[in-house]
Amino acid sequence: MTILKYSSIALMVVFAFAGSATDAQELDATLQRADSSISAVDRESWNDIADSLRLLDSLDVRGRQRFIIPDARERIASGSNGLRERLRQSGSLDEVQAYLEKRASAAEENAKRLQASGDFSNAYVQKWRAAGLRSVLGLREANGKPWEPTTAWSGLKTRRSSENLSLVTWGAGSYLQTSTRNFVVSSQAAERPTLEIAEACEQTYAIWKQLFYGFWAGDRQVLLDLDEPNHEPFRVVLFRTRDAYIKALRAMEPRIGISTGYYSPTQRTSFFYFDGTKSLSTLVHELTHQFFNEAIGEAPAFDSDNDPGFWVIEGVALYMESMSSRSIGGAKLIDVGGWDSPRLQAGRYRRLHDEFWIPTDEFFQASGEKFRNTQELPAWYSQACGLTHSWLDAPAESRESFFSYLRGVYRGEGSASAASLGDSDDLIRLRYDRYLLESCKDGMVNERGRPYFSKRQEAILSHCEVSTEDLLAWDFRYRKSPWLDLTATPIDDRLFLDAKESPWEIARLGLESTKISDASMPWIAEMKSLSELDLTNCNITDEGLKSLQGHPTLRSLWLAGTKLTDDSLKILASLPRLERASVESTSVSTEGWRQLLLKKPGLKSKP
């Protein structure tokens, strides 16, 4: 097998099995009828269940990759039984069960059809989908026996290793070891996080195999079993602390101190330290590098220090890092990519708000050495993340050029392969801008608002055609967000005035060049976690700014182009944590600002 071989990947093609509008309407009607039997006490829990089930109607949603896979085997029974009981109480179990059976059977039939036509990559995806749909309620086999999917890992247990781990000088008995179907995880963390990491490894590999089927299956003329190992187990080492991680790996990688995880191609091992849920995104990122290096049948020729194309190697890992999941009974619904991906938001801000752009001639030809040594490293990573999303979130036919380029980079031919992405910097830039501006609107229209995942609460919508009505239609859970930027959007005061019993609670709020006025200020001032507020070019006066008097958490306040005078400086002086402020192009005087700096000598910026 060779990486040069590649089967068609068409995960976003809408197949016949995907569920007709009638199916969706039947499910929606069933859930609406069930609503009437749910008590007020159980309302929030039921809404979450209903929202999750409705998402199963959009497994082929445009603008992101969505998967349904079985959970760990031990949790399929407990998860599905719990969901079955809730549906039974609502009187909707039989109808939902019939719906899932219909969808799973259709996926199985379609997998057979695709396999017969030689489209193994899509057949593979549909086999996973059938297994995931059956796991939601733990559907029974025809003979009535409980269904046990081959796609679910099971029986994960840790044990004290009886052997030394010379790679990091761990002695026998000083660390735990967990073996799964595809991984060996060695860990000095506690047993619970070790098991969580092992499960996350298997889940990540299941998704990677579906996204990049052609890179690991090559030109095989058979449809592989979903859990068939085709490689030596991947090795993962988990340290208890960051200090232990740096101390053990400094000799192997001198720059290890700036990393949160590291994959060593020479040692064929991924290294991490445990830092709660923060560890998982780093784990996915480094595992992606490991999969491309170890699961494709031959060693890539790419030299990460010297060869051009480093951006796409990192971009694909950043794309995988966007994995977000929610449990539905005995299954996991997983999104990868999409306009609301967490790591993409910085890229959206830098391009849509700051208009940052690295010309493709420079960007595509940059090696890892140049990439890592640039003074604008975060911005370079943001562009890599954004460009990768723009290709992988696109319809299947538009992704072929990207995969061709990715194969070329791994062959060590990144310079020549760049032509497959387009010859014009202007066209690539315009294509990227169109993706950033349009993808968010498409996502909202297609999904009755944004799909709720705990990791997807930031939204950079600068210059996008998103309305006040669009935002108010979002799930209430999105009203609490670490970062919401609405610069130059058509939103107005109704966004806050009509929020009613579920007001917005934002940490970083960008309202530059919108129709927001003094009327919104009392509601904005109620945001207890507000740390950054941009009101540049808004219709804000001294009277409106009074609402911010003494706000306890506000650190940055941008007020350029507003209707403020020196009367508002006492409000700025009252903000105990204010570190940065801007009042350019207002009626604030130079003397007034000087007096403010005497009271707040550490304040940055000037009129």
Secondary structure, DSSP 4 states (H G I P E B T S, - for coil): --TT------TTS--GGG--HHHHHHHHHHHHHHHTT--STTHHHHHHHHHHHHHGGGTT-TTSEEEEEE--HHHHHHHHHHHHHHHHHHT-HHHHHHHHHHHHHHHHHHHHHHHHTT-HHHHHHHHHHHHHHHHHTTPBPTTSPBP--TTS-----EEE-SS-BGGGTBPTTSSEEEE-SSEEEEESS-HHHHHHHHHHHHHHHHHHHHHTHHHHHTT-SSPPPTT---SSPEEEEEESSHHHHHHHHTTT-TTGGG-SEEEETTTTEEEEE--TTHHHHHHHHHHHHHHHHHSSSS-----TTTSS-HHHHHHHHHHHTT-EEEEETTEEEEEE--TT-TTHHHHHIIIIIT-----HHHHHH--HHHHHH-TTHHHHHHHHHHHHHHHHTS-HHHHHHHHHHHHHHHTT-HHHHGGGG-S-HHHHHHHHHHHHHHHHHHHHHHTTSPPP-TT---EE-TT----HHHHHTS-GGGGEEEEEE-TT-S--THHHHT-TTS--EEEEEE-TTSS-BGGGHHHHHT-TT--EEE-TTSB-BHHHHGGGTT-SS--EEE-TTSB--GGGHHHHHT-TT--EEE-TTSS--HHHHHHHHHH-TT-B---
